[in-house]
Amino acid sequence: MFRSRAKEEKATATQVTADLSTQTRNPQAPKGRPTPKRSEAQSQRRRASTTPTDRKTAMKRQREARRADLAKQREALASGDERYLPARDKGPVRRFVRDFVDSRFCVAEFFLPLAVVILVLSMVRVGSLQNIALLLWLGVIVLIVVDSIGVGFRLKKQLAERFPDTPRRGAVAYGLMRTLQMRRLRLPKPQVKRGERP
């Protein structure tokens, strides 16, 4: 009287499936679906065997695939191989920007070494040296800003000439960010020498 209806339905469903499994199918009766081709059946079997059954194995495979992709990206960043570069570095516009920046001297790339020198000078307890460090600091910042504005205008002009129909959004900012890095530490590695025009 007080048994739940869901339990009764579940019990009847299991009885029906048990009855169906014990009945034999007439070999002449149609099975209701087309026979798969051998290649399809083999590929389904192979797919079933390669897909991991537990979560731990799936995560392990995913980690290995991610590690392999990152290794390919690192190699591409070192060699300049366009196929495996990250999305932000791909394309002819970005390649031209890199070559444009790498072919010239920029004040901004010497910012870190100069900042270390200025920091050391400012820590010395001599008043004249601290004043020189402050002036150097202001001079370096002004030079970087002026040089960056000049590089930005020249780069924008070159991009407009060479790639009139290609989208160039963010290319100038990409180039200016590259000028802030020391040439030796830039990724992707520079592909042109200084003074070489791209």
Contacts in CASP RR format, 6 or more apart in sequence:
PFRMAT RR
TARGET T0000
AUTHOR 0000-0000-0000
METHOD contacts of the structure
MODEL  1
MFRSRAKEEKATATQVTADLSTQTRNPQAPKGRPTPKRSEAQSQRRRAST
TPTDRKTAMKRQREARRADLAKQREALASGDERYLPARDKGPVRRFVRDF
VDSRFCVAEFFLPLAVVILVLSMVRVGSLQNIALLLWLGVIVLIVVDSIG
VGFRLKKQLAERFPDTPRRGAVAYGLMRTLQMRRLRLPKPQVKRGERP
25 31 0 8 1.000
36 44 0 8 1.000
52 58 0 8 1.000
52 61 0 8 1.000
72 84 0 8 1.000
73 84 0 8 1.000
73 85 0 8 1.000
73 86 0 8 1.000
75 81 0 8 1.000
75 84 0 8 1.000
76 82 0 8 1.000
76 83 0 8 1.000
76 84 0 8 1.000
76 85 0 8 1.000
76 188 0 8 1.000
77 85 0 8 1.000
77 86 0 8 1.000
77 89 0 8 1.000
77 187 0 8 1.000
77 188 0 8 1.000
77 189 0 8 1.000
78 187 0 8 1.000
78 188 0 8 1.000
78 189 0 8 1.000
79 189 0 8 1.000
80 188 0 8 1.000
80 189 0 8 1.000
80 191 0 8 1.000
82 90 0 8 1.000
82 91 0 8 1.000
82 95 0 8 1.000
85 188 0 8 1.000
88 94 0 8 1.000
88 174 0 8 1.000
89 98 0 8 1.000
89 188 0 8 1.000
92 163 0 8 1.000
92 166 0 8 1.000
93 159 0 8 1.000
93 163 0 8 1.000
93 166 0 8 1.000
93 167 0 8 1.000
93 168 0 8 1.000
93 171 0 8 1.000
94 171 0 8 1.000
94 174 0 8 1.000
96 158 0 8 1.000
96 159 0 8 1.000
96 162 0 8 1.000
96 163 0 8 1.000
96 198 0 8 1.000
97 155 0 8 1.000
97 159 0 8 1.000
97 171 0 8 1.000
97 172 0 8 1.000
97 174 0 8 1.000
97 175 0 8 1.000
97 178 0 8 1.000
98 175 0 8 1.000
98 178 0 8 1.000
98 186 0 8 1.000
98 188 0 8 1.000
98 190 0 8 1.000
98 191 0 8 1.000
99 191 0 8 1.000
99 192 0 8 1.000
99 198 0 8 1.000
100 155 0 8 1.000
100 158 0 8 1.000
100 175 0 8 1.000
100 198 0 8 1.000
101 151 0 8 1.000
101 155 0 8 1.000
101 175 0 8 1.000
101 178 0 8 1.000
101 179 0 8 1.000
102 178 0 8 1.000
102 183 0 8 1.000
102 186 0 8 1.000
102 190 0 8 1.000
102 191 0 8 1.000
102 192 0 8 1.000
102 194 0 8 1.000
103 192 0 8 1.000
103 193 0 8 1.000
103 194 0 8 1.000
103 195 0 8 1.000
103 196 0 8 1.000
103 197 0 8 1.000
103 198 0 8 1.000
104 151 0 8 1.000
104 194 0 8 1.000
104 195 0 8 1.000
105 194 0 8 1.000
106 147 0 8 1.000
106 148 0 8 1.000
106 151 0 8 1.000
106 179 0 8 1.000
107 140 0 8 1.000
107 143 0 8 1.000
107 144 0 8 1.000
107 147 0 8 1.000
108 144 0 8 1.000
108 147 0 8 1.000
108 148 0 8 1.000
108 176 0 8 1.000
108 179 0 8 1.000
108 180 0 8 1.000
109 179 0 8 1.000
109 180 0 8 1.000
109 181 0 8 1.000
109 182 0 8 1.000
109 183 0 8 1.000
110 182 0 8 1.000
111 140 0 8 1.000
111 144 0 8 1.000
111 180 0 8 1.000
112 182 0 8 1.000
113 182 0 8 1.000
114 136 0 8 1.000
114 140 0 8 1.000
115 140 0 8 1.000
117 136 0 8 1.000
118 133 0 8 1.000
118 136 0 8 1.000
118 137 0 8 1.000
118 140 0 8 1.000
119 133 0 8 1.000
121 129 0 8 1.000
121 130 0 8 1.000
121 132 0 8 1.000
121 133 0 8 1.000
121 136 0 8 1.000
122 129 0 8 1.000
122 130 0 8 1.000
122 133 0 8 1.000
122 134 0 8 1.000
122 137 0 8 1.000
124 130 0 8 1.000
147 179 0 8 1.000
148 176 0 8 1.000
148 179 0 8 1.000
151 175 0 8 1.000
151 176 0 8 1.000
151 179 0 8 1.000
152 172 0 8 1.000
152 175 0 8 1.000
152 176 0 8 1.000
155 171 0 8 1.000
155 172 0 8 1.000
155 175 0 8 1.000
156 172 0 8 1.000
159 168 0 8 1.000
159 171 0 8 1.000
159 172 0 8 1.000
160 168 0 8 1.000
178 186 0 8 1.000
183 190 0 8 1.000
192 198 0 8 1.000
END
